[in-house]
Amino acid sequence: MFLVFGELNNFALCLMDEVKKVTTIPPKSSAELVALTSKVNFKTLGESYINSTRPETGHTKYFIDKLPLNSLYVGLIHLALPKAKIIHVTRHPMDTCYSIYKQLFTNGYPFSYDLVELAQYFIEHHKMMQHWYAELPNVIHPVAYEDVVNDLSGQAQKLITYCQLDWQIQCSDFQNNPAPSTTASATQVRQQIYKSSTGKWRQFEKELLPIKHLLEQAGIYCD
């Protein structure tokens, strides 16, 4: 078994290709586009997605696509790839926002460079994930960052069980995995688990107050 860690744009691209098959008129709005996605052939979409990842993902049974924007397509992913395991990693809201804000994404994630826009995006993302949990009960496996750093082995075993895979000692020895990682955290995955980033946002609490106030107004717990 060979697992590839990466962030692929393939699903969205394949989805747009399938949408073009059901209409000759380009959608005039996001709402129209969303409506059109319900008409695509999901079996074909799933097959197209898998094929589009080759040969980079290898001709293996399993690989990992950890593109953050996959969260937008959770429902469609489940329809196109019903056997896919969907994992939702959560973290303290303020630690999440701080981590995003301090990362330079170049041309990606334009909302990440403004504190107010970042808070607004987090709020809408939170609402969306709550929607997916409600619509797809027992489909999404939640993993809390804080639980992982405090109990790697226990959390890893729960995840492996959810994925219906056999436990291997390498699952908790991930830093020695030679598989390539094309992600902003590429250097971190080569390190052992550390707890120093937990609650790190408090070092900049004053500067991050615009985010904290907006999240609390939205009913998101931040203390």
PyMOL commands that set and color helices and strands:
alter all, ss='L'
color gray80, all
select helices_A, chain A and resi 10-22+30-37+42-52+68-80+93-101+110-113+115-135+145-150+152-162+169-172+174-176+188-190+200-204+209-217
alter helices_A, ss='H'
color red, helices_A
select strands_A, chain A and resi 5-6+64-65+86-90+140-144+181-182
alter strands_A, ss='S'
color yellow, strands_A
deselect
rebuild
show_as cartoon
